[in-house]
């Protein structure tokens, strides 16, 4: 990252008393962390010229890759075969201008920090290193890693199992702890994310929605006491867990299981908003459908942000979303697909809205051939369309793909993709039209 600026969340690892701004923009609870979202350790090396700004008619590639086991122990030494395979996947694709990595542990948010952020270590140890003789390394000039709600104790017994933790002196590797955090995680920053860019990120203009409260969303489907089932109904459904909120718990609980973040990137004389998120997966809950409801609401927040909903407030208390003429690209593992009942068909009902260009959704031969019910739109080997790169209507889509090679035609590349992760890298190439 020569001449680069790296921005990462550097705030403390336990913010259980760090409450969301209220709907009128005021804080409820203790004072906010002023440096919560970003710091720039390499400010003296920041690229400040306009040489990276391309011509307006240039195309751009936006990519997303959910790479499993992106933890400190695997990334920092630089000798992990699975992560080398993931880097090779990236290097075998057209080089992205913007790349979002999901499930990248934010080790600057953990109790014990390393000198180098995991995102920078992955770049230095794997991405910039050619993973085969016929490949070249991939480099980026800008990086940002927002803080995540994963592994941050909520102080709420979400699943009513009698286990609750206000603050973790140590971070136990137990579902009881992880389930009652704001987002499932065994420690703060677990399963977080990071975004790389070849073009300047306006770090001062980044907006995050990590503390937005679920109860503050209209038509939120938040599970309340009236949604709870009886013990006999739970037994009949063969589901031991149950999940719903009391009124005081609603006042505390955050919607985003990781975070939602608006990343302004300067491209071709325009500001393009990369809106990144990774909602919780449906399932792993009880008959009230806690996680399915939350996945719905997290995706609805995405849709409402690009439609400039007034009710939204970010972590500084600023209201609203994007104006109707601001170009954007939604990037993330949204953990749901069109027509999915458990998430109330939120993709078709909300995410695929009038502001989003859905004319070319990434596809693959590998997904199409994955069994008798295979789908070219699947992005994960658990047979689901989970990952998305969705540009706004200000863009024309010129190309797109899911890197899931055919097991018949390209068996070695198919094996590479499967060894790298349980998700497959997706990318979309676009051109600004206005």
N, C-alpha and C positions, 0 to 999 in steps of 0.2 A: 504493500500500500504506500508506495513512494509518493510523498507530497499529499498524503491523504488526511482527512479528518475522520476520526472514529468517534462515534457518539454512542454511549451506552448508559443504561440506568444504573446509578451508583448509590441509590438511597439505601437505608438500613433494611435488614432482611425481615424484620418483624414489624408490620404496620397494622396490627390488629385493632388498634384504637384510631387508625387513620380513616375517618369517616368520609363518605361522599359529600360533595357540595350539595346543598339542598336545591330544590327546583328554582329557587329565586337567586341562586348563585352564592349564598352564604354558606359557611362551613357549619356542620353540626358535629360536635365532638372536638378533638384536639386539633391543634394547628397543623396545617398541611406541610409536607416536606417540600421545601422550595426547590431542591435539586432532584426531585423524584424521577423525572422522565429522562433527562439527558445531561451528560457532561461531555466535555471535549478534551480528552487528555492530550491530544496532539494539536492544540490550537495554533502553536507556533509554526506548524507545518501545513496549516489549512490552505487548500487551493482556493485562491480568491479571484483568479482571472476568469475570463469568459472563453478560454480556449476549448473547454469541453463542450460548449454549446454547439449542437449540430445544426445543419441547415433545416429549414422548416419542412422540406419535402422528404426528409430522411425517415426511414422506418425504425421502429423500436421493438425490442423483444422483451416482454414481461413474462417471468417464469415463477413457478411455485414448486417446492419440493418438500414433502414431509419425510424427513429422514429419522427413522427410529434410533433410539439409544444414542442421542447426541448429548452425552454427558461429559463432565470434566475428565473423568478417568480415561475415557476413550479418545477424546479430542486432543488433550494437551500433550501426551507423549509423541503423537504423530506416527504411530506404527500400527494402526488398527486396520485390518483387512476390509471390514465392512464399510468404514468411512472412506477408504481408498476406492472401493467400488462405487460408492455414491459420488465421489469426486470424478471418477471416470465417466459415469453417466452424464454429469454436467458437461464435461469436456467433449463428449461425443455429440452434443447438441449445438445448434447455432448459439453463439455466445450471447447470453442475455445482457440487456442494458440494466435491468432491474431483476433481482432474484430474492424471493422470500423463502427462508428456511423455517419450517415449522418443527416444533419439538426440539429446538435448540436450547439447552439449559442455560439460563442466565446466571452464570457463576458469580457475577458481580452483585447479585441479589442474595446469594447464600451467606450463611454465617462465616464461612471461611472462603476468602476470595483468593484467586491466583493473580499474578501480576498482569497476565494477558487475558482478555475476555475470550470466551469460547468461540465466538464468532470470528475474531481476528485470528485465533489459533487454527481454526478450521481453514481459513483462507491461506494462512502462511504454510501450514503443514500439509495441506491436501490440494486445495483448489489451484494454487499457483504452481504446483509441482506436477509435471506431465506424468500421467498414470499409465502410459503406454508409449512405445517408440514413435507411433504415428500421431501422437496427440500433443497439443500445446496446453500450457497452464492457462487458467482464467483468473484475471485480476479485476479488482474494483477499487475505486477511489474513495467511496463513502460507505459507511456502515452505521446502522442504528439498531439498538436493541431496547425496546421498551420494557419496563418492569411488568411483571405478570402477577395475576391474582393466585396462580397455582401455588399451593403449599403455604399460603398465608392464612393463619387461623382466623376463622370468622367469629368465634365465640358463640356459635349457634349449633344446636344439635339438629342438623338438617334432616337426618333420617330417623330421628326419634328412637335411637338405640341406647340412650342413656349416657353416651360418650360425647364429651365436649371439651374443647381446649381453648382457653383464652390466649395463651401465649406459650410457645414452645421453647423451653430452656434447651432441650435437645430435640432433634428432628427424628422421631421414631419412624421406622419403615413399617407402617401399619395402615391398613385400610381405614380403621376407625379414625385415625388422625387425618388422613388424606381426604376422606369423604366429607369431613366437616370444615375443610378449608373453603375459602371463597371459590377456588378452583381446585380440582383434584390434583394433589401433588404431595410427595413425601417430604419436600423441603421447599422454601421459597425460591421461585424461579425455575422449578421443575417444568418440563414440557413447554417452555416459553417459545420465543421466536426472534428472528433477526432479519433485517433487510439490507441487502447490498445494492449499490447503485454506481454506475459509471458517470452519472450526471449529478450536479450539485444538489444536495438536499438542503432545504431551508430549515435548519434545525430549530431556529427561533419560532417558526410558525407551525411546528408539529402540534397536533391536538390529540390527546388521549382521553379515553372514556372509561378508564379502569374502575373508577369509583361511582359511576352512574348506577343508581339503584333500580333494581328490577321493578319494584312497585311503582316507580315514577313513569313507566311506559304505559300509554293507553293500549287497551286490548292486549295486555301482556301475557295472559294465561298463567300468571303466577299461581301456584297451588296454595290454596288457603284451607282453613279448618273445615269449611263446608265441602271441600273436595276429598277429604280423608275418607278412607274406606273402613269398614268394620273389620274386626279380627277374623271373623268367619269369611268375609269376602277376600281378605288377603290370603287366607289358607286355601280357599277355592282357586285363586289365581296362582297358587304355589309360589308366592313372592313374599319373602320374609321382610324385606325393607319397606319402609313407608316414608313419604317425604312431603311435608307441607310446612307453611310458616304461620306463626302467630302474628298479630299486629305489631308487637314490639320487634319481632324478628324481621318483619318486612321493612321496618325503618332502618335496619342495619345492612341488609343483605345486598351485595352488588350483583349486577346482571352478568357482566363479562367474566367468563371462566378463566381467560388469560388477560386479554385487553382488546380494545378496538382502537386503532390509531390511524390518523390521517397524516400521511407523509408527503408534503409538497416537494416536488422534484422539478428542477428547471430543465426543460427539454425543448430545443428548437425555438427559443424565445417565448415559450409558453410555460405556465406552471401546471403540471400534471399531478393530480392528487392520487397517490397510491394508498388505498384504504385497505388495511390489513387486519385480519382477525383469524381466530381458530376456535369456533364454538365448541362446547362440550358435546360429546357424542350422545345420541339417544340410547336408552337402555341402561343397564347397570343400576336400576332403581326399583321402585315399587309400583303398585297398581295406580298410584296417582300420576305416574308418568312425569316425575319431577324433571328428569334430564331431557326428555322429549319436549316438554314445555319450554325449558330453558334454551335448548337448541333453536326452537322456533323463535323465541324472543331475541336471542343474539343475532340471528339472521335478519329479523325484522328491523333491528337497529341499523344494520348495514343499509337496508333498503330505505329506511327513513332518513338516514344521513344524506344519501345522495339525492333525496327529494326535499331536503331543507326543512325537516320537521322542527317546529318551534319548541317542542317539549324537551328536546335533547339539550343536555348541558355537559360540557367537558370537565376535565379535572381542575380547570381554573375557574369554572363557573360560567364560561361563555356559552351562550345558547345558539342553537340552530346548526344547520349542516352546510351543504354546498349550494351555491346559486345555480340556476338552471343553465348557465352557459359555461360552467367550469368543467374542464375535462378531467376524467378520473379513470382509474382501473381498480376494480375490486379484486383482491388477491388473497387467497387463503384456502385452508382445509375447512370447508363449511360443514362437514360431517352430516350432510343430508342430501337427498337427490330429488328430482322432480317426481311428484306423486306420492312421496313417502307419508304414510298416514300418521306415524308417531310424532312427526313434526308439523302436522297439519298442512302439508303441501306448501310450506313457506317459500320454497324456491319459485314455484310458479305463481303463487298468490302475491308475493312481495318482491323477492330478489330480481326476478325477471320482469322488471317494470319498464315504463316508457323511457327511462333515462339510460337503459342498458342495451348495448348492442349484443343480441343473442343469435346473430345470423351464422356464426361459425364457432361451434363448441368443439374443443379439442377431442380427437378420437384416436384410436389405435387398432392395429390388427390383432395384437395380443389379447386385448379385451374382447374383441369380437369372437375370437377362437377359444375363449376360456369356458369351455363346457357348453352343453346344449342350450343354456339360457344366457350365454355370453352377450355382452353389450360393448359396442365400440366406445361408449362413453364412460365405462368404468375407469377409475383412476387408482384403485387399490386391489390387492389380491384377495381381499375378503369380499369381493364382488359388489362393489358400490361405486357410484359416482360421487366422490367426496370432495375433490379438489377443483378449484375454479380460478380462472383468470378471465375477468369480465370487463371489457372496456366500455366506456360510455359511447353514446351515439356521435360524439365528435370525432370518433375514429372509424376508419375503414380497416377491417381485418384482412390481411393479405396471406396469412398462413397460421397454422396452429397444429399441435400434436400432443398426444400422450406418449411418452417414451415407454411403451410396452411392446417390444418387438414380437413378431410371430414366432411361436416355438417351432414351427415347421420350417419356415424360411430363414430365420436368424436365431438358431438355438443358442449360440454362444452369447449373443447380446441379450436374449431372453433370460438366460441364467444370470448374467451380470446384473440386470435390472432387479431380479428377484433377490439376489444376494445383498443388494444395496439397501433395500427397505421393503416394508409391506405396502408402501405407496409408490406410485410412479411419477416421475417428474413431468410436469405439463408446462407448455409455453404457448404464447400467442404473439404473433407479429402484427403490428398495427402501424397505420399512418394517420397523422392528424389531418382532418379535412377542413377544419375551421378553427 
